């Protein structure tokens, strides 16, 4: 029987640190307000004007993951790239990674599921591996949010949350009795516009007319819009549902989990879910305090840091869960 295991992890974040105090200089906010609502102390942003892209961050994370796995780009059979901040409207980032790494003419697919993008991508990789289609799949989550945030008083509710960064894993085929043991993915499109960027898109059109002053788009359409209370309410409901589903599929209980790595959306959400499931602090890994919400990159960055810190070891049961725009959500349970 073929199983899929994570053989390598890696991450990369920009060097530029943006603290809550830095944000307080450009908008009406403060460190206490941000920490109380999100748990975030600082985040990473690319240098202004540098034009560094999510592909470039993703390539650096991928190189680290490949090194950790002990393979080269020539060993990769397929690429999955999760992002909401691609280099171009099209084509996707996956093909740009294929070029940058010098991979063979392998397939490359982009996953557009925002905060749950890495969970969806990892679940897809698992299915391909178990079907016998590929042996080594490179899964990347990378974001450059800072270029498209409204750094004004009006946009502070969203802009203080997000950071730039990338994480990657190598998913490989194995006959060992370990690896990904349970996955689930869900969506509820009824709430799509509660957390969204509406432009560009065919719904609003994309022509000279909409860009004219008398037909201009609004900030709500151009910048990320989030109904924060609504998102929180649904997240703390869907997180536990998805977790319980993953555990039930594997015939496990919360106490069987060695490490819980939630999507780093908001520390308050993670803590709420932790209490609901009864996970002790030592079994939960959070790093949103120093990176903010890096959407599709948050879980692989956290996995990379957790492994480097010795918190993930062979044989451990690791649970990852995400919820985000769409609404979409899901979980992956791994016997590391």
Rosetta blueprint (number, residue, H / E / L):
1 X L
2 X L
3 X E
4 X E
5 X E
6 X E
7 X E
8 X E
9 X E
10 X E
11 X E
12 X E
13 X L
14 X L
15 X L
16 X L
17 X E
18 X E
19 X E
20 X H
21 X H
22 X H
23 X H
24 X H
25 X L
26 X L
27 X L
28 X L
29 X L
30 X L
31 X H
32 X H
33 X H
34 X H
35 X H
36 X H
37 X H
38 X H
39 X L
40 X L
41 X L
42 X E
43 X E
44 X E
45 X L
46 X L
47 X L
48 X L
49 X L
50 X L
51 X L
52 X L
53 X L
54 X H
55 X H
56 X H
57 X H
58 X H
59 X H
60 X H
61 X H
62 X H
63 X H
64 X H
65 X H
66 X H
67 X H
68 X H
69 X H
70 X L
71 X L
72 X L
73 X H
74 X H
75 X H
76 X L
77 X L
78 X E
79 X E
80 X E
81 X E
82 X E
83 X L
84 X L
85 X L
86 X L
87 X L
88 X L
89 X L
90 X L
91 X L
92 X L
93 X H
94 X H
95 X H
96 X H
97 X H
98 X H
99 X H
100 X H
101 X H
102 X L
103 X L
104 X L
105 X L
106 X L
107 X E
108 X E
109 X E
110 X E
111 X E
112 X L
113 X L
114 X H
115 X H
116 X H
117 X H
118 X H
119 X H
120 X H
121 X H
122 X H
123 X H
124 X H
125 X H
126 X H
127 X H
128 X H
129 X H
130 X H
131 X L
132 X L
133 X L
134 X L
135 X L
136 X E
137 X E
138 X E
139 X E
140 X E
141 X E
142 X E
143 X E
144 X L
145 X L
146 X H
147 X H
148 X H
149 X L
150 X L
151 X L
152 X L
153 X H
154 X H
155 X H
156 X H
157 X H
158 X H
159 X H
160 X L
161 X L
162 X E
163 X L
164 X L
165 X E
166 X E
167 X E
168 X E
169 X E
170 X E
171 X E
172 X E
173 X E
174 X E
175 X L
176 X L
177 X L
178 X L
179 X E
180 X E
181 X E
182 X E
183 X E
184 X E
185 X E
186 X E
187 X E
188 X L
189 X H
190 X H
191 X H
192 X H
193 X H
194 X H
195 X E
196 X E
197 X L
198 X L
199 X L
200 X L
201 X L
202 X L
203 X L
204 X L
205 X L
206 X L
207 X L
208 X H
209 X H
210 X H
211 X H
212 X L
213 X H
214 X H
215 X H
216 X L
217 X L
218 X L
219 X H
220 X H
221 X H
222 X H
223 X L
224 X L
225 X E
226 X E
227 X L
228 X H
229 X H
230 X H
231 X H
232 X H
233 X H
234 X H
235 X H
236 X H
237 X H
238 X H
239 X H
240 X H
241 X H
242 X H
243 X H
244 X H
245 X H
246 X H
247 X H
248 X H
249 X H
250 X L
251 X L
252 X L
253 X L
254 X H
255 X H
256 X H
257 X L
258 X L
259 X E
260 X E
261 X E
262 X E
263 X L
264 X L
265 X L
266 X L
267 X H
268 X H
269 X H
270 X H
271 X H
272 X H
273 X H
274 X H
275 X H
276 X H
277 X H
278 X L
279 X L
280 X L
281 X H
282 X H
283 X H
284 X E
285 X L
286 X L
287 X L
288 X H
289 X H
290 X H
291 X H
292 X L
293 X E
294 X L
295 X H
296 X H
297 X H
298 X H
299 X H
300 X H
301 X H
302 X H
303 X H
304 X H
305 X H
306 X H
307 X H
308 X H
309 X L
310 X L
311 X L
312 X L
313 X L
314 X L
315 X L
316 X L
317 X E
318 X E
319 X E
320 X E
321 X E
322 X E
323 X E
324 X E
325 X L
326 X L
327 X L
328 X E
329 X E
330 X E
331 X E
332 X E
333 X E
334 X E
335 X E
336 X L
